[in-house]
Amino acid sequence: MLVALFAASCDASVPAVQRSSPVDDVPMISVLNEPQKFNAVRLRLRGICRIEFEGNALYLNREAHADRNAKQAIWLRLGWPVTPDVQKLDGREVIVEGTFDAAAKGHMGVFAGSLIDVQGLTLAERLR
């Protein structure tokens, strides 16, 4: 029991995400600001998608997408080539589900982290 208490207190610097479901809907800015807090957590994120060879990523907003600001983007581990349905999402606002890996920084190590085991990459519905 003492070992369990010690192990639990070792990583007290980063509080664990409280999970209400198997997938957490999280604002992307939260993940960008505190990547270690979301490490190994299954997330559903919304952002602007870029689909290109060695550049699949989810960007925080249209400005970050246009500027290719990788500090405001999360690498999408999709593999290559992608299907035509995925290719059609390039430049569009999407919702994507995957497991966040704070240590995996994507191609050339320039992204804020990666979404691995990506599923559910879909066009976001406009709410108006």
Secondary structure, DSSP 8 states (H G I E B T S, - for coil): -HHHHHHHHHTTTS-----SSSSEE--HHHHHH-GGGGTT-EEEEEEEEE-STT--EEESSHHHHHHT-GGGEEEE---SS--HHHHTTTTSEEEEEEEEESS---GGG-SS-EEEEEEEEEE-----
